């Protein structure tokens, strides 16, 4: 019994780490590499990628503490509501739903760009529609990638990326990039850290996956920094391989730099391997993103913070099918708009800046709850003093601001899009909070912690 339980415990650890790793890999993340090379190159960019990984690792400790206080809860809504109240948390939640829509546009087009390596005649409209329709269909059917399959997929992605990177670095004479220094100076270097944070986003999506309350004492909290350690090594190797082996002029215009690297240094096999990485990443991250967004919309509707039609559950699968269809339809419209306007670069930058702001809020929430709820049960307590957590949160905010302030031709569009999302999210939060607190409003049924029912 003892050895069997020990093996089961180790497997559970690996599953959580693999889930955290898998959620961070996305086609849109690889597309972000092109923008990073517009901000900085060489050792400056490598430093930015490593620093982003270290700050995400420090922040994950705060998220782990929050997750132990509210196990299996939808983080962005629950953590920020407990720390800062209904209105603020609702505004940030709506902003995160906007991130899902923007992310879907970048992800679906990057998926099309990868799939076109196999089907050259595939049109962008067909490729994006295929990606979103497939993921929506999986969600409507109630399909989730099995945990052991996530473990295998994460291992394959890591192995393929490391293999191609090492093969490129160990190959023939490196190709000198067009620029050897940071093109945008110090602001660009700080902005590169903000953009690199986007490479790691999604690692925290492991927090609702705990099998029991015991998982939140150490396994879930520590799975995130372990996953981020692996991701930092993988992205660091990929950064050096791209910088040394692919001209910067090619990288800045590519949505699939990993495929360019694979084909350049491993031929057709390397190209197909990197296409597989893109497909695996879409299967895990895009599917989880759309599923998470639809469930978040369902919870808001059930709490009367959104329209009641989204609170419907399918009697067959138990999934919020109306919310799934609403999110999928909005994602498709966002993808078409980004394609028509050729706004992938702007959308990815806005997503990165918003994510940096949300991560800053998580750090602030952990500190705020230590002050306002010092006696609350915390099975896991982050080994960081409040001052360190505040410093990490402040730097995350700074990285996001640097992304918005970085000199670029379309800077006004990026800042305008960011401001529009913030304003629209705040307005929606105001409207729905006021609607829910009206004198004739019904009191919503409390959401039950699934572990309390066991």
Buried (B, 14 or more C-beta within 10 A) or exposed (E): EEEEEEEEEEEBBBBBBBBBBBBBBBBBBBBBBBBBBBBBBBBBBBBBBBBBBBBBBBBBBBBBBBBBBBBBBBBBBBBBBBBBEBBBBBBBBBBBBBBBBBBBBBBBBBBBBBBBBEEEEBEBEEBBBBBBEBBBEBBBEBBBBEBEBBBBBBBBBBEBBBBBBEBBBEBEEBBEBBBEEBBBBEBBBBBBBBBBBBBBBBBBBBBBBBBEBBBBBBBBBBBBBBBBBBBBBBBBBBBBBBBBBBBBEBBBEBBBBBBBBBBBBBEEEBBBBBBBBBBBBBBBBBBBBBBBBBBBBBBBBBBBBBBEEBBBBBEEBEBBBBBBBBBBEBBBBBBBBBBEEEBBBBBBBBBBBBBBBBBBBBBBBBBBBBEEEEEEEBBBBBEBEBEBBBBBBEBBBBBBBBBBBBEBEEBEBBBEBBEEBBEBBBEBBEEBBEEBEEEEEEEBEEEEEEBEEE
